[in-house]
């Protein structure tokens, strides 16, 4: 009987711990949190001192007006100088469902909540956007111009495989955008280069960095697993996402699983450094295939540029 009681007490204790963990996790996942990073770098031009960058990644479609408003209010409060969207603004499955409704005349426009969210973003600061793998649907869908044109009508720059030199006073910085290589299958040039997504990403970087001007350089890219590739080039900061924080995070360990990195991934959140390169990985806001976040609340990342 004593042994049975111990087993029952053990089971009860485990169930109690699980319930408490789930309750805490449910509470912390209710909102969107801002992670602030002060990035010190001797290469930062004087005009960029105190420059605030808001990274929005892996939204996977805005699902309610309340969700969109909460994110917008959090970003407004931080008053950033620029906003970077580093892929998976839409969710492929959700976008497909919305497009089906649009074709059946059940909605006026597909992804209207996400479009409205982007319009509000564009009122806060200049917005730059590069495609993640879920933006594949924008290429597959003959109606893709509706979504793309709406964003561009707000002044949002889609920076796929492009460079912009941004003037600030008498100085400038270089902003480089890498389209997620999973979406290149229709590209006239890059679709036929190499046999892997990483090889195609390297071809894009090679072409974009033919301009050897030595200026402070920021890269927008969806994939953190290409860290070893980014450090080959003169990149000061790379903003990435895709890993969803590793789905489940364990204190002092980090994320447990990330697509394209597998179990116990190296790059799931925070800042990773190598000589000149600082790579920032956003945990993202939404969920996709694995609709789960454990001790991994939705995140916006605010990076402030400072000099040592």
Number of C-alpha atoms within 10 A of each C-alpha: 6 7 8 9 10 11 12 12 12 12 12 12 12 12 12 12 12 12 12 12 14 14 12 13 16 15 11 17 19 11 15 18 16 17 15 16 16 13 17 14 17 10 14 21 18 15 14 19 14 16 15 21 21 24 29 28 31 29 23 23 25 25 15 10 12 10 15 20 15 13 21 16 12 14 22 15 9 15 14 19 16 16 22 23 26 32 29 28 27 27 25 19 15 17 20 17 13 18 20 14 15 16 13 10 10 12 14 11 17 23 24 17 17 22 22 17 19 22 19 17 21 18 12 18 19 16 26 21 25 26 28 28 21 22 23 21 18 20 15 11 12 9 16 15 13 14 16 14 12 16 21 15 10 17 15 22 16 18 20 18 19 16 18 13 14 11 11 12 9 8 14 17 19 18 21 23 27 26 26 26 25 18 20 19 14 12 11 9 12 17 17 12 15 13 9 12 19 17 15 21 25 20 15 21 21 13 11 16 14 8 9 9 10 10 18 19 22 21 21 27 32 30 27 26 22 16 18 10 14 23 19 13 15 17 22 23 24 26 25 33 29 28 28 30 30 27 23 17 19 12 7 6 8 19 26 17 20 21 15 12 15 12 12 14 18 18 27 30 25 15 16 17 13 12 7 16 21 22 25 24 29 31 28 31 25 24 17 18 8 8 8 13 20 19 19 23 25 24 26 22 25 22 19 19 18 19 15 8
